[in-house]
Amino acid sequence: MAVLVAPLVHLLHDHSDLTPDEALWKHFLPRMLAFMVAGAIVFGGVAAIRNWLKQRP
């Protein structure tokens, strides 16, 4: 999920004031990490809720 969303967000911003290295290290990679962590939390929560609902009597 993060592999799809982070590049899209990155491409939609104006990076004219950043060098290519700054755009990668200060903009793209932190956002990629944030999207990966958020996606893992969301999908983990959904899986936990589904498992809890399946195990209920």
HTML snippet that shows the backbone in 3Dmol.js (N, CA, C, O; Angstrom):
<script src="https://3Dmol.org/build/3Dmol-min.js"></script>
<div id="view" style="width:600px;height:400px;position:relative"></div>
<script>
const pdb = `
ATOM      1  N   MET A   1       0.821  -1.190   0.000  1.00  0.00           N
ATOM      2  CA  MET A   1       0.000   0.000   0.000  1.00  0.00           C
ATOM      3  C   MET A   1       0.868   1.257   0.000  1.00  0.00           C
ATOM      4  O   MET A   1       0.647   2.169  -0.797  1.00  0.00           O
ATOM      5  N   ALA A   2       1.863   1.304   0.904  1.00  0.00           N
ATOM      6  CA  ALA A   2       2.735   2.471   0.988  1.00  0.00           C
ATOM      7  C   ALA A   2       3.544   2.650  -0.291  1.00  0.00           C
ATOM      8  O   ALA A   2       3.874   3.772  -0.674  1.00  0.00           O
ATOM      9  N   VAL A   3       3.858   1.546  -0.942  1.00  0.00           N
ATOM     10  CA  VAL A   3       4.638   1.610  -2.176  1.00  0.00           C
ATOM     11  C   VAL A   3       3.835   2.309  -3.270  1.00  0.00           C
ATOM     12  O   VAL A   3       4.423   2.865  -4.197  1.00  0.00           O
ATOM     13  N   LEU A   4       2.520   2.295  -3.183  1.00  0.00           N
ATOM     14  CA  LEU A   4       1.675   2.961  -4.166  1.00  0.00           C
ATOM     15  C   LEU A   4       1.326   4.395  -3.769  1.00  0.00           C
ATOM     16  O   LEU A   4       1.289   5.282  -4.622  1.00  0.00           O
ATOM     17  N   VAL A   5       1.074   4.623  -2.496  1.00  0.00           N
ATOM     18  CA  VAL A   5       0.604   5.925  -2.042  1.00  0.00           C
ATOM     19  C   VAL A   5       1.739   6.949  -1.918  1.00  0.00           C
ATOM     20  O   VAL A   5       1.583   8.091  -2.352  1.00  0.00           O
ATOM     21  N   ALA A   6       2.866   6.561  -1.338  1.00  0.00           N
ATOM     22  CA  ALA A   6       3.959   7.515  -1.117  1.00  0.00           C
ATOM     23  C   ALA A   6       4.495   8.114  -2.416  1.00  0.00           C
ATOM     24  O   ALA A   6       4.704   9.326  -2.463  1.00  0.00           O
ATOM     25  N   PRO A   7       4.731   7.326  -3.480  1.00  0.00           N
ATOM     26  CA  PRO A   7       5.191   7.969  -4.721  1.00  0.00           C
ATOM     27  C   PRO A   7       4.153   8.923  -5.308  1.00  0.00           C
ATOM     28  O   PRO A   7       4.510   9.954  -5.879  1.00  0.00           O
ATOM     29  N   LEU A   8       2.871   8.584  -5.171  1.00  0.00           N
ATOM     30  CA  LEU A   8       1.831   9.464  -5.678  1.00  0.00           C
ATOM     31  C   LEU A   8       1.839  10.800  -4.937  1.00  0.00           C
ATOM     32  O   LEU A   8       1.764  11.859  -5.560  1.00  0.00           O
ATOM     33  N   VAL A   9       1.929  10.751  -3.628  1.00  0.00           N
ATOM     34  CA  VAL A   9       1.987  11.967  -2.825  1.00  0.00           C
ATOM     35  C   VAL A   9       3.256  12.751  -3.163  1.00  0.00           C
ATOM     36  O   VAL A   9       3.231  13.979  -3.258  1.00  0.00           O
ATOM     37  N   HIS A  10       4.351  12.039  -3.341  1.00  0.00           N
ATOM     38  CA  HIS A  10       5.622  12.683  -3.668  1.00  0.00           C
ATOM     39  C   HIS A  10       5.550  13.402  -5.009  1.00  0.00           C
ATOM     40  O   HIS A  10       6.068  14.511  -5.143  1.00  0.00           O
ATOM     41  N   LEU A  11       4.927  12.795  -5.985  1.00  0.00           N
ATOM     42  CA  LEU A  11       4.860  13.391  -7.315  1.00  0.00           C
ATOM     43  C   LEU A  11       3.906  14.579  -7.384  1.00  0.00           C
ATOM     44  O   LEU A  11       4.027  15.416  -8.279  1.00  0.00           O
ATOM     45  N   LEU A  12       2.967  14.663  -6.459  1.00  0.00           N
ATOM     46  CA  LEU A  12       1.996  15.751  -6.480  1.00  0.00           C
ATOM     47  C   LEU A  12       2.500  17.032  -5.817  1.00  0.00           C
ATOM     48  O   LEU A  12       1.849  18.071  -5.923  1.00  0.00           O
ATOM     49  N   HIS A  13       3.640  16.978  -5.139  1.00  0.00           N
ATOM     50  CA  HIS A  13       4.188  18.167  -4.489  1.00  0.00           C
ATOM     51  C   HIS A  13       5.215  18.852  -5.371  1.00  0.00           C
ATOM     52  O   HIS A  13       5.852  18.227  -6.219  1.00  0.00           O
ATOM     53  N   ASP A  14       5.361  20.157  -5.150  1.00  0.00           N
ATOM     54  CA  ASP A  14       6.364  20.938  -5.864  1.00  0.00           C
ATOM     55  C   ASP A  14       7.703  20.800  -5.142  1.00  0.00           C
ATOM     56  O   ASP A  14       7.803  21.083  -3.948  1.00  0.00           O
ATOM     57  N   HIS A  15       8.720  20.369  -5.865  1.00  0.00           N
ATOM     58  CA  HIS A  15      10.047  20.175  -5.278  1.00  0.00           C
ATOM     59  C   HIS A  15      11.085  21.101  -5.901  1.00  0.00           C
ATOM     60  O   HIS A  15      12.272  20.776  -5.909  1.00  0.00           O
ATOM     61  N   SER A  16      10.662  22.232  -6.415  1.00  0.00           N
ATOM     62  CA  SER A  16      11.588  23.129  -7.096  1.00  0.00           C
ATOM     63  C   SER A  16      12.625  23.728  -6.150  1.00  0.00           C
ATOM     64  O   SER A  16      13.707  24.115  -6.592  1.00  0.00           O
ATOM     65  N   ASP A  17      12.316  23.810  -4.865  1.00  0.00           N
ATOM     66  CA  ASP A  17      13.271  24.388  -3.911  1.00  0.00           C
ATOM     67  C   ASP A  17      14.213  23.349  -3.316  1.00  0.00           C
ATOM     68  O   ASP A  17      15.088  23.708  -2.529  1.00  0.00           O
ATOM     69  N   LEU A  18      14.062  22.071  -3.667  1.00  0.00           N
ATOM     70  CA  LEU A  18      14.889  20.998  -3.125  1.00  0.00           C
ATOM     71  C   LEU A  18      15.773  20.392  -4.205  1.00  0.00           C
ATOM     72  O   LEU A  18      15.385  20.310  -5.371  1.00  0.00           O
ATOM     73  N   THR A  19      16.967  19.971  -3.803  1.00  0.00           N
ATOM     74  CA  THR A  19      17.810  19.206  -4.729  1.00  0.00           C
ATOM     75  C   THR A  19      17.234  17.795  -4.811  1.00  0.00           C
ATOM     76  O   THR A  19      16.445  17.415  -3.947  1.00  0.00           O
ATOM     77  N   PRO A  20      17.599  17.012  -5.814  1.00  0.00           N
ATOM     78  CA  PRO A  20      17.084  15.632  -5.895  1.00  0.00           C
ATOM     79  C   PRO A  20      17.397  14.800  -4.650  1.00  0.00           C
ATOM     80  O   PRO A  20      16.570  13.996  -4.219  1.00  0.00           O
ATOM     81  N   ASP A  21      18.587  14.989  -4.071  1.00  0.00           N
ATOM     82  CA  ASP A  21      18.920  14.246  -2.855  1.00  0.00           C
ATOM     83  C   ASP A  21      18.057  14.679  -1.675  1.00  0.00           C
ATOM     84  O   ASP A  21      17.606  13.841  -0.895  1.00  0.00           O
ATOM     85  N   GLU A  22      17.827  15.975  -1.543  1.00  0.00           N
ATOM     86  CA  GLU A  22      16.967  16.463  -0.457  1.00  0.00           C
ATOM     87  C   GLU A  22      15.541  15.973  -0.638  1.00  0.00           C
ATOM     88  O   GLU A  22      14.880  15.604   0.333  1.00  0.00           O
ATOM     89  N   ALA A  23      15.067  15.966  -1.866  1.00  0.00           N
ATOM     90  CA  ALA A  23      13.704  15.505  -2.122  1.00  0.00           C
ATOM     91  C   ALA A  23      13.553  14.040  -1.732  1.00  0.00           C
ATOM     92  O   ALA A  23      12.508  13.633  -1.225  1.00  0.00           O
ATOM     93  N   LEU A  24      14.589  13.254  -1.967  1.00  0.00           N
ATOM     94  CA  LEU A  24      14.532  11.837  -1.617  1.00  0.00           C
ATOM     95  C   LEU A  24      14.642  11.630  -0.114  1.00  0.00           C
ATOM     96  O   LEU A  24      13.785  10.976   0.481  1.00  0.00           O
ATOM     97  N   TRP A  25      15.685  12.177   0.511  1.00  0.00           N
ATOM     98  CA  TRP A  25      15.985  11.885   1.914  1.00  0.00           C
ATOM     99  C   TRP A  25      15.137  12.668   2.903  1.00  0.00           C
ATOM    100  O   TRP A  25      14.873  12.177   4.001  1.00  0.00           O
ATOM    101  N   LYS A  26      14.706  13.862   2.551  1.00  0.00           N
ATOM    102  CA  LYS A  26      13.956  14.678   3.504  1.00  0.00           C
ATOM    103  C   LYS A  26      12.460  14.701   3.231  1.00  0.00           C
ATOM    104  O   LYS A  26      11.690  15.175   4.067  1.00  0.00           O
ATOM    105  N   HIS A  27      12.038  14.201   2.081  1.00  0.00           N
ATOM    106  CA  HIS A  27      10.620  14.287   1.737  1.00  0.00           C
ATOM    107  C   HIS A  27      10.036  12.900   1.450  1.00  0.00           C
ATOM    108  O   HIS A  27       9.062  12.498   2.086  1.00  0.00           O
ATOM    109  N   PHE A  28      10.616  12.177   0.512  1.00  0.00           N
ATOM    110  CA  PHE A  28      10.023  10.927   0.049  1.00  0.00           C
ATOM    111  C   PHE A  28      10.170   9.792   1.063  1.00  0.00           C
ATOM    112  O   PHE A  28       9.173   9.165   1.420  1.00  0.00           O
ATOM    113  N   LEU A  29      11.370   9.517   1.528  1.00  0.00           N
ATOM    114  CA  LEU A  29      11.586   8.379   2.424  1.00  0.00           C
ATOM    115  C   LEU A  29      10.867   8.514   3.765  1.00  0.00           C
ATOM    116  O   LEU A  29      10.312   7.522   4.237  1.00  0.00           O
ATOM    117  N   PRO A  30      10.844   9.684   4.405  1.00  0.00           N
ATOM    118  CA  PRO A  30      10.057   9.787   5.641  1.00  0.00           C
ATOM    119  C   PRO A  30       8.558   9.544   5.414  1.00  0.00           C
ATOM    120  O   PRO A  30       7.885   8.942   6.251  1.00  0.00           O
ATOM    121  N   ARG A  31       8.049  10.016   4.279  1.00  0.00           N
ATOM    122  CA  ARG A  31       6.636   9.770   3.984  1.00  0.00           C
ATOM    123  C   ARG A  31       6.387   8.291   3.694  1.00  0.00           C
ATOM    124  O   ARG A  31       5.363   7.739   4.098  1.00  0.00           O
ATOM    125  N   MET A  32       7.317   7.656   2.997  1.00  0.00           N
ATOM    126  CA  MET A  32       7.184   6.230   2.716  1.00  0.00           C
ATOM    127  C   MET A  32       7.150   5.454   4.034  1.00  0.00           C
ATOM    128  O   MET A  32       6.326   4.555   4.201  1.00  0.00           O
ATOM    129  N   LEU A  33       8.026   5.789   4.956  1.00  0.00           N
ATOM    130  CA  LEU A  33       8.055   5.134   6.255  1.00  0.00           C
ATOM    131  C   LEU A  33       6.747   5.372   7.014  1.00  0.00           C
ATOM    132  O   LEU A  33       6.197   4.447   7.611  1.00  0.00           O
ATOM    133  N   ALA A  34       6.256   6.604   6.991  1.00  0.00           N
ATOM    134  CA  ALA A  34       5.010   6.923   7.694  1.00  0.00           C
ATOM    135  C   ALA A  34       3.833   6.144   7.107  1.00  0.00           C
ATOM    136  O   ALA A  34       3.006   5.622   7.854  1.00  0.00           O
ATOM    137  N   PHE A  35       3.750   6.061   5.783  1.00  0.00           N
ATOM    138  CA  PHE A  35       2.668   5.305   5.159  1.00  0.00           C
ATOM    139  C   PHE A  35       2.781   3.810   5.458  1.00  0.00           C
ATOM    140  O   PHE A  35       1.763   3.139   5.633  1.00  0.00           O
ATOM    141  N   MET A  36       4.004   3.281   5.520  1.00  0.00           N
ATOM    142  CA  MET A  36       4.179   1.860   5.830  1.00  0.00           C
ATOM    143  C   MET A  36       3.732   1.552   7.250  1.00  0.00           C
ATOM    144  O   MET A  36       3.043   0.558   7.483  1.00  0.00           O
ATOM    145  N   VAL A  37       4.117   2.392   8.198  1.00  0.00           N
ATOM    146  CA  VAL A  37       3.732   2.170   9.591  1.00  0.00           C
ATOM    147  C   VAL A  37       2.219   2.320   9.761  1.00  0.00           C
ATOM    148  O   VAL A  37       1.584   1.500  10.424  1.00  0.00           O
ATOM    149  N   ALA A  38       1.649   3.356   9.168  1.00  0.00           N
ATOM    150  CA  ALA A  38       0.205   3.570   9.275  1.00  0.00           C
ATOM    151  C   ALA A  38      -0.569   2.425   8.626  1.00  0.00           C
ATOM    152  O   ALA A  38      -1.570   1.966   9.176  1.00  0.00           O
ATOM    153  N   GLY A  39      -0.120   1.966   7.474  1.00  0.00           N
ATOM    154  CA  GLY A  39      -0.786   0.847   6.809  1.00  0.00           C
ATOM    155  C   GLY A  39      -0.712  -0.420   7.628  1.00  0.00           C
ATOM    156  O   GLY A  39      -1.693  -1.159   7.713  1.00  0.00           O
ATOM    157  N   ALA A  40       0.443  -0.691   8.238  1.00  0.00           N
ATOM    158  CA  ALA A  40       0.583  -1.876   9.079  1.00  0.00           C
ATOM    159  C   ALA A  40      -0.351  -1.808  10.285  1.00  0.00           C
ATOM    160  O   ALA A  40      -0.953  -2.811  10.668  1.00  0.00           O
ATOM    161  N   ILE A  41      -0.467  -0.629  10.877  1.00  0.00           N
ATOM    162  CA  ILE A  41      -1.364  -0.462  12.029  1.00  0.00           C
ATOM    163  C   ILE A  41      -2.819  -0.666  11.610  1.00  0.00           C
ATOM    164  O   ILE A  41      -3.568  -1.368  12.289  1.00  0.00           O
ATOM    165  N   VAL A  42      -3.215  -0.062  10.507  1.00  0.00           N
ATOM    166  CA  VAL A  42      -4.606  -0.181  10.045  1.00  0.00           C
ATOM    167  C   VAL A  42      -4.932  -1.628   9.684  1.00  0.00           C
ATOM    168  O   VAL A  42      -5.936  -2.171  10.145  1.00  0.00           O
ATOM    169  N   PHE A  43      -4.088  -2.255   8.860  1.00  0.00           N
ATOM    170  CA  PHE A  43      -4.382  -3.625   8.447  1.00  0.00           C
ATOM    171  C   PHE A  43      -4.280  -4.598   9.618  1.00  0.00           C
ATOM    172  O   PHE A  43      -5.036  -5.568   9.678  1.00  0.00           O
ATOM    173  N   GLY A  44      -3.359  -4.355  10.549  1.00  0.00           N
ATOM    174  CA  GLY A  44      -3.276  -5.184  11.750  1.00  0.00           C
ATOM    175  C   GLY A  44      -4.524  -5.038  12.611  1.00  0.00           C
ATOM    176  O   GLY A  44      -5.027  -6.025  13.149  1.00  0.00           O
ATOM    177  N   GLY A  45      -5.021  -3.827  12.743  1.00  0.00           N
ATOM    178  CA  GLY A  45      -6.252  -3.610  13.506  1.00  0.00           C
ATOM    179  C   GLY A  45      -7.449  -4.278  12.866  1.00  0.00           C
ATOM    180  O   GLY A  45      -8.278  -4.871  13.556  1.00  0.00           O
ATOM    181  N   VAL A  46      -7.542  -4.185  11.550  1.00  0.00           N
ATOM    182  CA  VAL A  46      -8.646  -4.842  10.837  1.00  0.00           C
ATOM    183  C   VAL A  46      -8.567  -6.351  11.021  1.00  0.00           C
ATOM    184  O   VAL A  46      -9.587  -6.999  11.256  1.00  0.00           O
ATOM    185  N   ALA A  47      -7.369  -6.918  10.916  1.00  0.00           N
ATOM    186  CA  ALA A  47      -7.199  -8.362  11.095  1.00  0.00           C
ATOM    187  C   ALA A  47      -7.563  -8.783  12.516  1.00  0.00           C
ATOM    188  O   ALA A  47      -8.204  -9.816  12.713  1.00  0.00           O
ATOM    189  N   ALA A  48      -7.158  -7.990  13.506  1.00  0.00           N
ATOM    190  CA  ALA A  48      -7.486  -8.317  14.895  1.00  0.00           C
ATOM    191  C   ALA A  48      -8.994  -8.280  15.127  1.00  0.00           C
ATOM    192  O   ALA A  48      -9.535  -9.157  15.801  1.00  0.00           O
ATOM    193  N   ILE A  49      -9.674  -7.285  14.582  1.00  0.00           N
ATOM    194  CA  ILE A  49     -11.131  -7.192  14.745  1.00  0.00           C
ATOM    195  C   ILE A  49     -11.829  -8.357  14.048  1.00  0.00           C
ATOM    196  O   ILE A  49     -12.761  -8.945  14.596  1.00  0.00           O
ATOM    197  N   ARG A  50     -11.378  -8.688  12.839  1.00  0.00           N
ATOM    198  CA  ARG A  50     -11.989  -9.822  12.118  1.00  0.00           C
ATOM    199  C   ARG A  50     -11.782 -11.124  12.875  1.00  0.00           C
ATOM    200  O   ARG A  50     -12.702 -11.937  12.963  1.00  0.00           O
ATOM    201  N   ASN A  51     -10.585 -11.336  13.427  1.00  0.00           N
ATOM    202  CA  ASN A  51     -10.331 -12.554  14.193  1.00  0.00           C
ATOM    203  C   ASN A  51     -11.185 -12.589  15.450  1.00  0.00           C
ATOM    204  O   ASN A  51     -11.718 -13.638  15.813  1.00  0.00           O
ATOM    205  N   TRP A  52     -11.317 -11.450  16.116  1.00  0.00           N
ATOM    206  CA  TRP A  52     -12.133 -11.394  17.324  1.00  0.00           C
ATOM    207  C   TRP A  52     -13.600 -11.700  16.990  1.00  0.00           C
ATOM    208  O   TRP A  52     -14.264 -12.428  17.727  1.00  0.00           O
ATOM    209  N   LEU A  53     -14.104 -11.147  15.883  1.00  0.00           N
ATOM    210  CA  LEU A  53     -15.491 -11.390  15.495  1.00  0.00           C
ATOM    211  C   LEU A  53     -15.711 -12.850  15.106  1.00  0.00           C
ATOM    212  O   LEU A  53     -16.779 -13.400  15.377  1.00  0.00           O
ATOM    213  N   LYS A  54     -14.735 -13.479  14.483  1.00  0.00           N
ATOM    214  CA  LYS A  54     -14.872 -14.888  14.094  1.00  0.00           C
ATOM    215  C   LYS A  54     -14.865 -15.818  15.298  1.00  0.00           C
ATOM    216  O   LYS A  54     -15.511 -16.866  15.260  1.00  0.00           O
ATOM    217  N   GLN A  55     -14.155 -15.467  16.363  1.00  0.00           N
ATOM    218  CA  GLN A  55     -14.039 -16.332  17.519  1.00  0.00           C
ATOM    219  C   GLN A  55     -15.160 -16.148  18.532  1.00  0.00           C
ATOM    220  O   GLN A  55     -15.266 -16.921  19.485  1.00  0.00           O
ATOM    221  N   ARG A  56     -15.982 -15.153  18.342  1.00  0.00           N
ATOM    222  CA  ARG A  56     -17.094 -14.956  19.257  1.00  0.00           C
ATOM    223  C   ARG A  56     -18.093 -16.092  19.110  1.00  0.00           C
ATOM    224  O   ARG A  56     -18.325 -16.569  17.999  1.00  0.00           O
ATOM    225  N   PRO A  57     -18.688 -16.531  20.210  1.00  0.00           N
ATOM    226  CA  PRO A  57     -19.682 -17.631  20.121  1.00  0.00           C
ATOM    227  C   PRO A  57     -20.973 -17.204  19.457  1.00  0.00           C
ATOM    228  O   PRO A  57     -21.890 -18.012  19.313  1.00  0.00           O
TER     229      PRO A  57
END
`;
const viewer = $3Dmol.createViewer("view");
viewer.addModel(pdb, "pdb");
viewer.setStyle({}, {cartoon: {color: "spectrum"}});
viewer.zoomTo();
viewer.render();
</script>
